[in-house]
């Protein structure tokens, strides 16, 4: 009897993508709050073009993706990120969330419009971005196996 799951190692390597989708579905408002809060901090420090990122290795953690680092990555991949960069550039951060995820040499774009606007999601928190990051990173580690 065959177990097709074991015969397809590439499927196992892609499993993080569906696990991440479940995480985003379950933590939509918290992610929107975090993205908005960090965007305000980055604006205050002059890093207005930074984008929220998630690096899944070695353990899941949030990172700031600068425009320069995204442009360099796009250049190093011979323009394979051009479409993602277009979505990032055209996004309205007051109404939608854009997160770049990096894992196993791959990039995934998370792009969604929460039911509640990002500013309202942030207003519903206590404003403690560090605590929000810690809570979300802990939850994310439970989803990504």
C-alpha positions in Angstrom: 0.0 0.0 0.0 1.4 3.4 -1.0 1.4 6.5 1.2 1.5 9.2 -1.5 2.4 11.9 1.1 5.8 10.3 1.7 6.5 10.0 -2.0 6.2 13.7 -2.6 8.8 15.6 -0.5 8.1 18.8 -2.3 4.5 18.8 -0.9 6.0 18.5 2.7 8.3 21.4 1.9 5.3 23.6 0.8 3.2 22.7 3.9 4.3 25.9 5.7 2.3 27.9 3.1 -1.0 26.3 4.1 -0.1 26.5 7.8 0.6 30.2 7.4 -2.7 30.7 5.7 -4.5 29.2 8.7 -2.5 31.4 11.0 -3.5 34.5 9.0 -7.2 33.5 9.1 -7.1 33.0 12.8 -5.1 36.2 13.7 -6.3 38.6 11.0 -7.2 41.5 13.4 -4.0 41.1 15.5 -1.8 41.1 12.3 -3.7 44.2 11.0 -3.1 45.9 14.4 0.6 45.0 14.3 1.1 46.1 10.7 -0.6 49.4 11.4 1.3 50.0 14.6 4.7 49.2 13.1 3.9 51.3 10.0 3.3 54.3 12.3 6.6 53.7 14.1 8.4 53.4 10.8 6.8 56.6 9.5 8.0 58.4 12.6 11.6 57.2 12.1 11.6 57.9 8.3 11.3 54.3 7.2 7.9 54.9 5.6 8.5 52.3 2.8 9.3 49.4 5.1 6.9 46.4 4.9 6.1 43.9 7.6 7.8 40.6 7.0 7.9 37.2 8.6 11.1 35.1 8.5 10.2 31.5 9.4 13.8 30.4 10.0 15.3 29.4 12.3 12.1 30.1 14.3 9.2 32.3 13.1 9.8 36.0 13.8 8.7 39.3 12.4 11.1 41.5 10.5 11.0 44.9 8.7 11.6 44.6 5.0 13.1 47.8 3.6 12.4 48.9 0.1 16.2 48.5 -0.6 16.3 44.9 0.6 13.2 44.0 -1.4 14.7 45.7 -4.5 18.0 43.8 -4.0 16.2 40.5 -3.5 14.2 41.2 -6.7 17.5 41.9 -8.6 19.1 38.7 -7.2 16.1 36.6 -8.4 16.2 38.2 -11.8 13.0 40.1 -11.4 10.9 37.2 -10.0 9.5 39.4 -7.3 8.4 42.2 -9.6 4.7 41.3 -9.3 4.9 41.2 -5.5 6.7 44.6 -5.4 3.9 46.0 -7.6 1.3 44.8 -5.1 3.3 46.2 -2.2 3.8 49.6 -3.9 0.1 49.8 -4.8 -1.3 48.8 -1.5 -3.3 51.2 0.7 -2.0 50.5 4.2 -5.0 52.2 5.8 -7.3 49.5 4.5 -5.2 46.4 3.5 -2.4 44.4 4.9 0.7 43.3 3.0 3.2 40.9 4.6 6.3 39.4 2.9 7.1 35.9 4.2 10.5 34.3 3.7 11.0 30.5 4.2 13.2 27.8 2.8 14.5 30.0 0.1 11.0 31.0 -1.0 8.9 34.1 -0.7 5.1 34.3 -0.1 3.0 37.4 -0.2 0.2 37.8 2.3 -2.3 40.4 1.2 -5.7 40.9 2.7 -8.3 43.5 3.6 -9.4 42.9 7.2 -13.1 43.2 8.2 -12.1 46.2 10.4 -9.6 48.8 9.2 -6.0 48.4 10.4 -6.2 51.7 12.4 -9.3 50.4 14.2 -7.7 47.0 14.8 -4.7 48.8 16.4 -7.0 51.1 18.4 -8.6 47.9 19.9 -5.3 46.9 21.4 -3.5 48.4 24.3 -0.9 49.8 21.9 1.9 47.6 23.2 3.6 46.6 19.9 6.3 44.5 21.6 3.7 42.5 23.5 1.7 42.0 20.2 4.8 40.8 18.4 5.6 38.3 21.3 2.1 37.0 21.3 1.9 36.6 17.5 5.3 35.0 17.3 4.4 32.5 19.9 1.1 31.7 18.1 2.8 31.5 14.8 5.4 28.9 16.1 2.4 26.7 17.0 1.1 26.8 13.4 4.4 26.3 11.6 5.7 22.8 12.1 
